[in-house]
C-alpha cells in the first residue's frame, strides 16, 4: 500500500467539488478515519445511478438510510423499499448514544437527531401503509410474464391477449378481467378473432389461467385493481422544502420476491414513460433505491433484461437516479452495471470457492487503485465501504476506503402507532385507501353473454299464439360477436389500421403509457 501522505492527498483532491454534495463519510488510513478527507458525491451526479453492495450484516441498510436522509434534506424526493421492516425509523429522530458520539466525532460528522418526512406505502394495502395498486392494463404483459415466470412462447401469447383487449376496448383492471378475456378467446366462439391475432393454443392458455389462479391464491388479487397508483405522487416535497421519502413496506411479501421486485420495476417504468426530459439538472428529481435487486434479474428473459438496461440508461435524462442494492456486483448484469456511476461496496466474505469468485469479480469492476482490493474488501468493518463515484466532470474518483456516516433518524423501526397515524393523516389516504371495482372486461363479457343467452331463449307462450310461417332455424348467437360486434370480429384483420388509433400505447416494458402531466 502506498505511503499514508500520498493516499490522503490524492484521495482528498479527487473528492473536492464545487456545489452541493451528498457525503458518505471519512477516508480511512491505517485503520483510522481522517476527518479532514471527506468522501462525497456531487448531488447532480446522483442521476448517473449507483450500486450499494455487500454481504449480509455489513451495514448496507444503514448506508441506504443515511443516503436517503441527506438527499431528502436537500429537497430531493426519495423512494425506497423496506424489505426487512426497519427503515420506518426514518420518521423518528435518532437516539443519542456514546457509540454514535464517538463514531461521528471521529469522522467529522455533525450529528443531530432528526426525523424526516416519510410517506408509508404497502402493496395492495397488505401491511400498514397507503395501498399501492396497479391495473393489469398498466402493468402490461412483459412485467406480468416475469411475475408468472413464463417462458418466451408463453410471454408472447400473453402479449396477444393484451393486444386483443387493448384494440377492442376491454379494460383489464384486475386478474378476473384477464382470466375472462383468455377464457373467451379460447372458447369455440372466439376462433375467428383469435385467428386474426395469430392464435393461442389451449395448452398455453391453460398455463396462463393456472398461473393467474395461483397468483390469486397467494393474495395477489389485492395488488391489481383501482384506484391505480400514480407515480407522480413519489415526487412530492414537504412544506419545509425537504423531499418526501416514500417508504414501501415489504416484510409480508418476502415469500413472494418476484412479485415485489417486479412491482418496483413497474414503478420505475411508469416514471420513465411519464416524466419529460430534463437533461442534466443540478439535482435529481427523484432518487430511487432498488433493494434486493438480484431478485429482479434472477430468471429474467433476454427481452426483460434489455428493457431494464434501456430504462436505466435513458431515465437519467428524466432526472431520476437509481441505486441498486444487493450483495455483489455480479448480481447485476454487465450492461446494467456499466450504467452505474457510483459504487459503495461493503465487506465481502471469502469462505467458499464461490465467495472467492464473487470477490475477484467485484474487484474487476473497480478502477485501478493504490489498494489491494481483494484484501481490503474482506477486512472492512461494519459501516465501512470502498467507494468510487463520478466527479462533477464525469470522471471516476479515486477508490476510497471510507468509514460511513451514521443515520440521524432512528436506526430501528418507528413505533407502529406513529406509522399508523402518519398513514391515516396523509392526504393520499383518501385517494387510495378504498378499492374501486368499476365495470371492466369481466363485467362487460359477463353481461353481454347473459344478454346473448336471453336473446337465444324461446319466447314465452301467449294465450293466443300467432301462427308464423316456417323459416330456417335461427342460428346460435356468436358470443364474441355479441361482445365486440360480429362485424368488427369478421373484419378485425382488415380494420387493423383504423383500430390502431384507439389502441393503448405501450412503452418499453409493455406498460400502458399515461398522458404526460404539465405539473411535472
C-alpha positions in Angstrom: 0.0 0.0 0.0 1.3 3.5 -0.9 2.5 5.9 1.8 -0.1 7.4 4.0 0.5 11.0 3.0 0.2 10.2 -0.7 -3.1 8.4 -0.2 -4.7 11.2 1.8 -3.6 14.0 -0.6 -4.6 12.2 -3.8 -7.9 10.9 -2.5 -8.9 14.2 -0.9 -8.2 16.1 -4.1 -10.4 13.7 -6.0 -13.4 14.4 -3.8 -13.2 18.2 -3.7 -16.2 19.6 -5.6 -18.0 22.9 -6.1 -21.7 22.9 -5.4 -23.9 20.7 -3.2 -22.9 17.1 -2.3 -24.0 14.0 -0.6 -21.4 12.9 2.0 -20.6 9.3 2.5 -18.0 9.7 5.4 -14.3 10.0 6.1 -11.3 8.3 4.4 -9.8 5.5 6.4 -6.0 5.3 6.6 -4.1 2.6 8.6 -7.4 1.6 10.2 -8.3 5.1 11.4 -10.6 7.8 9.8 -9.2 11.0 8.6 -11.9 13.6 9.3 -10.3 16.2 7.0 -10.6 13.9 4.0 -14.3 13.6 3.3 -15.7 11.2 0.7 -18.7 12.6 -1.2 -20.6 12.7 -4.4 -21.9 15.8 -6.3 -25.6 15.9 -5.9 -26.0 16.5 -9.6 -24.3 13.1 -10.3 -26.8 11.0 -8.4 -28.9 10.6 -11.6 -25.9 8.7 -13.0 -27.1 5.9 -10.8 -25.2 3.7 -8.4 -24.7 0.4 -6.6 -24.7 -0.3 -2.9 -23.4 -3.9 -2.3 -22.0 -6.1 0.4 -22.5 -9.2 2.4 -25.4 -9.6 4.8 -24.8 -7.7 8.1 -22.2 -5.3 6.8 -24.3 -2.1 7.0 -26.0 -1.7 3.6 -29.3 -0.8 5.1 -27.8 1.9 7.3 -25.9 3.3 4.3 -29.2 3.5 2.4 -30.9 5.2 5.3 -28.1 7.8 5.6 -28.2 8.5 1.9 -32.0 8.9 1.9 -31.7 11.4 4.7 -29.2 13.6 3.0 -31.0 13.5 -0.3 -34.3 14.4 1.4 -32.6 17.2 3.3 -31.5 18.8 0.1 -35.1 18.9 -1.3 -34.9 15.7 -3.4 -37.7 13.2 -3.0 -36.7 9.6 -2.4 -38.3 6.2 -3.0 -37.1 3.1 -1.1 -38.4 -0.4 -0.4 -38.3 -1.5 3.3 -37.7 -5.2 2.8 -36.7 -6.1 6.3 -39.1 -3.6 8.1 -36.5 -1.4 9.8 -36.5 1.7 7.6 -39.6 3.1 9.1 -37.2 4.6 11.6 -36.6 7.4 9.1 -39.8 9.0 10.5 -38.4 9.2 14.1 -35.4 11.2 15.4 -32.4 9.1 16.3 -31.5 8.4 19.9 -28.1 9.8 21.2 -25.6 7.3 22.4 -21.9 7.2 23.4 -21.0 4.9 20.5 -22.7 7.3 18.0 -21.0 10.3 19.5 -17.6 8.6 19.3 -18.1 7.5 15.7 -19.4 10.8 14.4 -16.7 12.8 16.1 -14.0 10.7 14.6 -15.3 11.0 11.1 -16.1 14.8 11.4 -19.9 14.3 11.1 -22.2 16.9 12.7 -24.9 14.6 14.1 -28.3 15.9 15.2 -31.3 13.6 16.0 -33.6 14.3 13.1 -37.0 12.9 11.9 -37.7 13.0 8.2 -40.9 13.5 6.1 -42.0 9.9 5.3 -44.9 8.5 3.4 -45.6 4.8 4.1 -47.0 2.5 1.4 -47.9 -1.1 1.2 -48.5 -3.2 -1.9 -52.3 -3.7 -2.2 -52.6 -2.5 1.4 -51.0 -5.7 2.7 -49.5 -4.1 5.8 -49.6 -0.7 7.4 -49.4 1.8 4.6 -51.2 3.6 1.8 -52.2 0.9 -0.7 -50.2 0.7 -4.0 -52.2 -0.9 -6.8 -51.7 -1.3 -10.5 -54.3 -2.2 -13.1 -53.4 -5.2 -15.2 -53.6 -3.0 -18.3 -51.0 -0.5 -16.9 -48.8 -3.4 -15.6 -48.5 -4.9 -19.1 -47.6 -8.3 -20.4 -43.8 -8.1 -20.0 -43.8 -7.5 -16.3 -46.8 -9.8 -15.7 -44.9 -12.6 -17.5 -42.0 -12.0 -15.1 -44.3 -12.5 -12.1 -45.9 -15.6 -13.6 -42.4 -16.9 -14.5 -43.4 -17.6 -18.1 -41.2 -18.8 -20.9 -40.7 -16.8 -24.1 -43.5 -18.5 -26.0 -46.0 -18.1 -23.1 -45.0 -14.4 -22.7 -45.6 -13.9 -26.4 -49.1 -15.5 -26.1 -49.9 -13.3 -23.1 -48.9 -10.3 -25.2 -51.5 -11.3 -27.8 -54.2 -11.4 -25.2 -53.3 -7.8 -24.1 -53.3 -6.7 -27.7 -56.8 -8.1 -28.3 -58.1 -6.4 -25.1 -56.4 -3.1 -26.0 -57.8 -2.9 -29.5 -61.3 -3.9 -28.6 -62.0 -1.6 -25.6 -61.9 -4.3 -22.9 -60.4 -2.8 -19.8 -58.1 -5.2 -17.9 -58.2 -3.8 -14.4 -57.8 -6.9 -12.2 -57.0 -10.6 -12.5 -60.5 -11.7 -13.2 -60.7 -9.4 -16.2 -57.6 -11.1 -17.7 -59.0 -14.5 -17.0 -62.3 -13.6 -18.6 -60.6 -12.5 -21.8 -58.4 -15.6 -22.1 -61.4 -17.9 -21.5 -63.5 -16.2 -24.2 -60.7 -16.1 -26.7 -60.0 -19.8 -26.3 -63.7 -20.7 -26.4 -65.4 -22.0 -29.6 -67.0 -18.7 -30.4 -63.6 -16.8 -30.3 -61.8 -18.7 -33.0 -62.2 -16.1 -35.7 -61.0 -13.2 -33.5 -58.2 -15.4 -32.2 -57.0 -16.4 -35.7 -56.6 -12.7 -36.5 -54.2 -12.3 -33.6 -52.1 -15.3 -34.6 -53.5 -18.0 -32.4 -53.3 -19.0 -28.7 -53.0 -22.7 -28.0 -55.2 -24.4 -25.5 -52.1 -25.7 -23.7 -50.6 -22.2 -23.3 -54.0 -20.7 -22.3 -54.1 -23.4 -19.6 -50.7 -22.4 -18.3 -51.8 -18.7 -18.2 -55.0 -19.5 -16.4 -53.3 -21.7 -13.9 -50.7 -19.0 -13.2 -53.4 -16.4 -12.7 -55.3 -18.7 -10.3 -52.1 -19.4 -8.4 -51.5 -15.6 -8.1 -55.0 -15.1 -6.7 -54.3 -18.0 -4.2 -51.3 -16.1 -3.0 -53.4 -13.0 -2.4 -52.0 -11.1 -5.4 -55.5 -10.0 -6.5 -55.2 -7.3 -3.8 -52.3 -5.8 -5.8 -54.2 -5.4 -9.0 -57.1 -3.0 -9.4 -58.1 0.5 -8.8 -57.5 3.2 -7.8 -54.2 2.7 -9.6 -51.2 4.4 -8.0 -49.9 7.5 -9.7 -46.1 7.5 -9.6 -46.2 11.3 -9.7 -47.1 11.1 -6.0 -43.5 10.0 -5.4 -42.2 13.4 -6.5 -43.6 15.4 -3.5 -41.9 17.8 -1.1 -42.8 18.5 2.5 -43.9 22.1 3.5 -40.4 22.8 4.8 -38.9 22.0 1.4 -37.4 18.6 2.2 -38.1 15.8 -0.2 -40.7 13.3 0.9 -39.2 9.8 1.5 -41.7 7.2 0.1 -41.2 4.0 2.0 -42.8 0.9 0.6 -43.3 -1.8 3.3 -42.5 -5.3 2.0 -41.8 -7.7 5.0 -45.1 -9.5 4.4 -44.0 -10.2 0.8 -40.6 -11.8 1.5 -42.0 -15.2 0.4 -43.1 -13.6 -3.0 -39.8 -12.0 -4.1 -40.7 -11.9 -7.8 -43.9 -10.1 -7.0 -42.4 -7.2 -5.1 -39.2 -6.8 -7.3 -41.4 -6.7 -10.4 -43.7 -4.1 -8.8 -40.7 -1.9 -8.1 -39.7 -2.2 -11.8 -43.3 -1.2 -12.7 -43.0 2.0 -10.6 -39.7 2.8 -12.3 -41.1 2.0 -15.8 -44.1 4.2 -15.1 -41.8 7.1 -14.1 -39.7 6.5 -17.2 -42.7 6.6 -19.5 -44.4 9.5 -17.8 -41.7 12.1 -17.0 -40.5 14.6 -19.5 -36.8 15.1 -20.4 -34.9 17.5 -18.2 -31.3 16.8 -19.3 -28.7 17.1 -16.5 -30.3 19.1 -13.7 -28.3 20.5 -10.7 -30.0 17.9 -8.6 -32.2 14.9 -9.3 -36.0 15.0 -9.5 -36.1 11.6 -7.6 -33.6 9.1 -6.2 -34.9 5.5 -6.4 -33.3 2.8 -4.2 -34.0 -0.7 -5.6 -33.3 -3.1 -2.7 -32.8 -6.8 -3.2 -32.0 -6.0 -6.8 -30.8 -9.6 -7.6 -34.4 -10.8 -7.4 -35.2 -8.6 -10.4 -32.6 -10.2 -12.6 -32.9 -13.9 -11.5 -34.6 -15.9 -14.3 -35.3 -12.8 -16.4 -35.7 -13.2 -20.1 -33.4 -11.6 -22.6 -36.2 -9.2 -23.6 -36.8 -8.2 -20.0 -33.1 -7.5 -19.3 -32.9 -5.4 -22.5 -35.8 -3.4 -21.2 -34.2 -2.9 -17.8 -30.9 -1.8 -19.5 -32.7 0.7 -21.7 -34.8 2.1 -18.9 -31.7 2.6 -16.6 -29.7 4.2 -19.5 -32.5 6.7 -20.5 -34.2 7.6 -17.2 -31.1 9.6 -16.3 -32.3 12.3 -18.6 -35.6 12.3 -16.9 -33.8 13.4 -13.7 -34.2 10.1 -11.9 -31.2 8.4 -10.2 -31.4 4.7 -9.5 -29.3 2.9 -6.9 -29.4 -0.9 -6.9 -28.9 -2.5 -3.5 -27.6 -6.2 -3.5 -24.8 -8.4 -2.3 -22.2 -8.4 -5.1 -21.9 -6.6 -8.4 -22.1 -9.9 -10.2 -25.8 -9.9 -9.2 -26.3 -7.2 -11.7 -26.0 -7.8 -15.5 -22.9 -6.3 -17.1 -24.9 -4.0 -19.4 -26.8 -2.5 -16.3 -23.7 -2.4 -14.2 -21.9 -0.3 -16.8 -24.6 2.4 -16.3 -23.9 2.7 -12.5 -21.6 5.7 -11.9 -21.3 5.4 -8.1 -20.1 2.3 -6.1 -20.4 1.8 -2.4 -19.0 -1.7 -1.7 -19.3 -3.0 1.8 -17.4 -6.1 3.0 -17.5 -9.4 1.2 -16.7 -12.8 2.6 -14.4 -15.4 1.1 -15.4 -18.6 3.0 -16.2 -20.7 -0.1 -14.9 -21.1 -3.7 -18.0 -19.3 -4.9 -17.3 -16.5 -2.4 -13.7 -16.2 -3.8 -15.0 -16.0 -7.4 -17.5 -13.3 -6.4 -14.7 -11.4 -4.7 -12.5 -11.4 -7.8 -15.4 -10.4 -9.9 -16.2 -7.5 -7.6 -12.5 -6.3 -7.7 -12.6 -6.3 -11.5 -15.4 -3.8 -11.6 -13.4 -1.1 -9.8 -10.9 1.4 -11.3 -7.2 0.8 -10.7 -6.2 2.0 -7.2 -3.5 2.0 -4.6 -5.3 -0.7 -2.6 -5.0 -4.4 -2.8 -8.8 -4.6 -3.1 -9.1 -8.4 -2.6 -7.6 -8.0 0.8 -9.3 -4.7 1.7 -12.8 -6.0 0.9 -12.5 -8.8 3.4 -11.2 -6.5 6.1 -13.8 -3.8 6.0 -15.6 -3.3 9.3 -19.4 -2.9 9.7 -20.3 0.6 8.5 -17.3 0.8 6.2 -17.1 0.6 2.4 -14.9 1.1 -0.6 -16.3 4.0 -2.6 -15.8 5.5 -6.0 -18.2 7.9 -7.7 -18.3 10.2 -10.8 -16.8 13.6 -10.2 -18.6 16.8 -11.3 -16.7 16.4 -14.6 -18.0 12.8 -15.1 -14.6 11.2 -14.3 -14.3 8.3 -11.8 -12.9 9.4 -8.5 -10.1 7.5 -6.7 -11.2 4.4 -4.8 -11.5 5.3 -1.2 -11.8 3.1 1.9 -14.5 5.0 3.8 -16.0 5.0 7.3 -19.6 5.9 6.6 -21.8 8.4 8.3 -24.4 7.4 10.9 -28.1 8.0 10.1 -29.6 10.8 12.1 -33.0 9.1 12.3 -33.8 6.1 14.4 -31.8 3.0 13.5 -34.7 0.7 14.3 -38.4 0.6 13.3 -40.6 3.5 14.3 -43.4 3.0 16.8 -46.3 1.2 14.9 -48.7 3.8 16.4 -46.7 6.6 14.8 -46.7 4.8 11.4 -50.5 4.3 11.6 -51.0 8.0 12.4 -48.8 9.0 9.6 -50.7 6.9 7.1 -54.2 7.9 8.3 -53.3 11.7 8.3 -51.7 11.5 4.8 -53.6 13.4 2.0 -53.1 10.3 -0.1 -55.0 8.1 2.3 -58.4 9.2 1.0 -57.1 8.9 -2.6 -56.0 5.3 -2.4 -57.4 3.6 0.7 -60.7 2.4 -0.6 -60.6 -0.1 -3.6 -62.9 0.5 -6.5 -64.3 -2.2 -8.8 -65.8 -0.4 -11.8 -67.1 -2.1 -14.9 -64.3 -3.7 -16.9 -63.7 -6.7 -19.1 -65.1 -9.3 -16.7 -68.4 -7.4 -16.2 -68.7 -6.5 -19.8 -68.3 -10.0 -21.0 -70.5 -11.5 -18.3 -73.3 -9.0 -19.0 -73.2 -9.4 -22.8 -73.0 -13.2 -22.6 -76.1 -13.1 -20.4 -77.8 -10.8 -23.0 -76.9 -13.2 -25.8 -78.4 -16.1 -23.8 -81.6 -14.2 -23.1 -82.0 -13.4 -26.8 -81.5 -17.1 -27.7 -84.2 -18.3 -25.2 -87.6 -19.2 -26.7 -90.3 -16.5 -26.4 -92.9 -17.3 -23.7 -96.2 -18.7 -24.9 -99.2 -16.4 -25.1 -102.9 -17.0 -24.7 -103.4 -16.8 -28.4 -100.2 -17.6 -30.1 -99.8 -16.2 -33.6 -99.2 -18.6 -36.4 -95.8 -17.9 -38.0 -94.6 -19.1 -41.4 -91.9 -21.7 -41.3 -88.4 -20.2 -41.5 -84.9 -21.6 -41.4 -83.7 -22.4 -37.8 -82.3 -19.4 -36.1 -78.5 -19.7 -35.7 -77.0 -19.8 -32.2 -75.7 -16.3 -31.3 -71.9 -15.7 -31.6 -70.9 -14.8 -28.0 -67.8 -12.9 -29.1 -69.8 -11.2 -31.8 -72.3 -10.1 -29.1 -69.4 -8.7 -27.1 -67.4 -7.0 -29.7 -69.9 -6.7 -32.6 -69.9 -9.5 -35.1 -68.9 -7.2 -38.0 -65.9 -6.0 -36.0 -64.8 -9.5 -35.4 -65.2 -10.6 -39.0 -63.3 -7.5 -40.3 -60.7 -7.5 -37.5 -57.7 -8.1 -39.7 -58.9 -5.7 -42.4 -59.6 -2.9 -39.9 -56.3 -3.0 -38.1 -55.2 0.4 -39.3 -58.4 2.1 -38.0 -58.2 0.4 -34.6 -54.6 1.5 -34.0 -55.9 5.0 -33.2 -57.9 3.5 -30.2 -55.2 1.1 -29.2 -53.4 1.7 -25.9 -49.9 2.9 -26.4 -47.4 0.7 -24.6 -43.8 1.5 -23.5 -40.6 -0.4 -23.3 -41.9 -2.9 -20.7 -45.3 -3.1 -22.3 -46.7 -0.8 -19.6 -49.6 1.4 -20.7 -48.4 5.0 -21.2 -50.2 7.8 -19.3 -50.8 11.2 -20.7 -47.9 13.5 -19.7 -48.7 15.9 -17.0 -47.7 19.5 -17.3 -47.1 19.7 -13.5 -44.0 17.6 -13.9 
